[in-house]
Amino acid sequence: MKKIFIINGVEPYSWAPGRLNETFVNIAREYFESNGCEVNVTKVCEEYDIEAEVDKIAEADLVILQFPLEWFNVSWSCKKYFDTVLIAGQGKHTHSDGRHHDRPKEGYGTGGLLTGKYMLSVTQNTPIEAFGNLSETFFNGITPDQMLTPIHLTFRFIGLTPVSSFFSSDVVKNPTIPEDIERYKEHLRHYFPFK
């Protein structure tokens, strides 16, 4: 694994400027750079060149999407990023939606051209205990990754394979940021070991 692309999906607000997500971006950048990897970072709330972004995704061995959960999804600027960059990436990221004219009902979502991996790293105010727990009726027993199914499908559509997601939870009402930072460092060492 040599080329790492980190997408910082923050849309800053006065009450949430994105410092925690920036911290996680920097931890990942430092980890991979210290192990000889080339690391590119894009912040979706800043200006970017769409064609350059298409290439960054296409050339990456690993794409990390670092983002705050906003209304159970990515921020609007992150959604705009994917809408513009992935549409522009047709031909580099996908050859089609995967279906063939002789079998138009089969194979949807199998037209991705990429062979790398992706990882979601999420900050959220939701306590992790709200997931996978049928007594917590709002989520009705789903896991955090099940809640993020549309995001996972976006990456799978272009051919990328998932690596276990990371969640920093309860970051407003009951934060454990120092512990989360240590867990994230261990997560990176575990899933991306270097000798």
For each residue, the residues with C-beta under 8 A, 3 or more apart:
1: 4 37 61 62 192
2: 36 37 38 61
3: 37 38 40 59 60 61 62
4: 1 28 32 37 38 39 40 60 61 62 64
5: 39 40 41 42 56 57 59 60 62 63 64
6: 25 28 29 39 40 41 42 63 64 66
7: 41 42 44 63 64 65 66 67 78 81
8: 18 21 22 25 41 42 43 44 66 67
9: 21 44 65 66 67 68 74 75 77 78 81
10: 18 21 22 43 44 45 66 67 68 75
11: 18 44 45 70 75 76 77 78
12: 16 17 18 45
13: 16 17
14: 17
15:
16: 12 13 68
17: 12 13 14
18: 8 10 11 12 21 22 45 68
19: 22 23
20: 23 24 68 123 168 171 177
21: 8 9 10 18 24 25 66 67 68 123
22: 8 10 18 19 25 26
23: 19 20 26 27 181
24: 20 21 27 28 66 121 123 168 181 184
25: 6 8 21 22 28 29 41 66
26: 22 23 29 30
27: 23 24 30 31 181 184 185 188
28: 4 6 24 25 31 32 39 64 66 121 184 188
29: 6 25 26 32 33 39 41
30: 26 27 33 34
31: 27 28 34 35 185 188 189 192
32: 4 28 29 35 37 39 192
33: 29 30 36 37 39
34: 30 31
35: 31 32 194
36: 2 33 194
37: 1 2 3 4 32 33
38: 2 3 4
39: 4 5 6 28 29 32 33
40: 3 4 5 6 56 60
41: 5 6 7 8 25 29
42: 5 6 7 8 46 48 53 56 81
43: 8 10 46
44: 7 8 9 10 11 48 75 77 78 80 81
45: 10 11 12 18 75 77
46: 42 43
47:
48: 42 44 52 53 81
49: 52 53
50: 53 54 84 85 88
51: 54 55 88
52: 48 49 55 56
53: 42 48 49 50 56 57 81 85 88
54: 50 51 57 58 85 88 89 92 93
55: 51 52 58 59 92
56: 5 40 42 52 53 59 60
57: 5 53 54 60 63 85 86 89 93 114 158
58: 54 55 89 92 93 113 114
59: 3 5 55 56
60: 3 4 5 40 56 57 63 116
61: 1 2 3 4 116 117
62: 1 3 4 5 116 117 118 119 163 192
63: 5 6 7 57 60 116 117 118 119 155 160
64: 4 5 6 7 28 118 119 120 121
65: 7 9 74 78 118 119 120 121 151 155
66: 6 7 8 9 10 21 24 25 28 121
67: 7 8 9 10 21 74 75 78 120 121 122 123
68: 9 10 16 18 20 21 75 122 123 124
69: 72 73 122 123 124 125 126
70: 11 73 74 75 76
71:
72: 69 147
73: 69 70 79 150 151
74: 9 65 67 70 78 79 82 151
75: 9 10 11 44 45 67 68 70 78 79
76: 11 70 79 80
77: 9 11 44 45 80 81
78: 7 9 11 44 65 67 74 75 81 82
79: 73 74 75 76 82 83
80: 44 76 77 83 84
81: 7 9 42 44 48 53 77 78 84 85
82: 74 78 79 85 86 154
83: 79 80 86 87
84: 50 80 81 87 88
85: 50 53 54 57 81 82 88 89
86: 57 82 83 89 90 93 154 158
87: 83 84 90
88: 50 51 53 54 84 85
89: 54 57 58 85 86 92 93 94 158
90: 86 87 93 94
91: 94 95
92: 54 55 58 89 113
93: 54 57 58 86 89 90 112 113 114 158 159
94: 89 90 91 97 111 112 113 157 158 159
95: 91 111 113
96: 99 111
97: 94 108 109 111 157
98: 107 108 109 110 111 112
99: 96 103 104 105 106 107 108 111
100: 103 104 106 107
101: 104
102:
103: 99 100 106 107
104: 99 100 101
105: 99
106: 99 100 103
107: 98 99 100 103 110 111
108: 97 98 99
109: 97 98 112 153 156 157
110: 98 107
111: 94 95 96 97 98 99 107 157
112: 93 94 98 109 156 157 158 159 160
113: 58 92 93 94 95 158 159
114: 57 58 93 158 159 160
115: 159
116: 60 61 62 63 159 160 161
117: 61 62 63 160 161 162 163
118: 62 63 64 65 155 160 161 162 163
119: 62 63 64 65 162 163 164 165 166 191
120: 64 65 67 145 148 151 152 162 165 166
121: 24 28 64 65 66 67 165 166 168 184
122: 67 68 69 144 148 165 166 167 168
123: 20 21 24 67 68 69 168 171
124: 68 69 144 167 168 169 170 171
125: 69 169 170 171 172 173
126: 69 130 131 144 169 170
127: 130 169 170 173 174
128: 131 144 167 169 170
129: 133 136
130: 126 127 133 136 138 139
131: 126 128 136 139 142 143 144 147
132: 141 142 143
133: 129 130 136 139 141
134: 137 140 141
135:
136: 129 130 131 133 139 140 141
137: 134 140
138: 130
139: 130 131 133 136 142 147
140: 134 136 137
141: 132 133 134 136
142: 131 132 139 146 147
143: 131 132 146 147
144: 122 124 126 128 131 147 148 165 167
145: 120 148 149 152 165
146: 142 143 149
147: 72 131 139 142 143 144
148: 120 122 144 145 151 152 165
149: 145 146 152 153
150: 73 153 154
151: 65 73 74 120 148 154 155
152: 120 145 148 149 155 156 162
153: 109 149 150 156 157
154: 82 86 150 151 157 158
155: 63 65 118 151 152 158 160 162
156: 109 112 152 153 159 160 161 162
157: 94 97 109 111 112 153 154
158: 57 86 89 93 94 112 113 114 154 155
159: 93 94 112 113 114 115 116 156
160: 63 112 114 116 117 118 155 156
161: 116 117 118 156
162: 117 118 119 120 152 155 156 165
163: 62 117 118 119 191 192
164: 119 187 191
165: 119 120 121 122 144 145 148 162
166: 119 120 121 122 183 184 187
167: 122 124 128 144
168: 20 24 121 122 123 124 171 177 180 183 184
169: 124 125 126 127 128 180
170: 124 125 126 127 128 173 174 175 176
171: 20 123 124 125 168 175 177 180
172: 125 175
173: 125 127 170
174: 127 170
175: 170 171 172 180
176: 170 179 180
177: 20 168 171 180 181
178: 181 182
179: 176 182 183
180: 168 169 171 175 176 177 183 184
181: 23 24 27 177 178 184 185
182: 178 179 185 186
183: 166 168 179 180 186 187
184: 24 27 28 121 166 168 180 181 187 188
185: 27 31 181 182 188 189
186: 182 183 189 190
187: 164 166 183 184 190 191
188: 27 28 31 184 185 191 192
189: 31 185 186 192 193
190: 186 187 193
191: 119 163 164 187 188
192: 1 31 32 62 163 188 189
193: 189 190
194: 35 36
195:
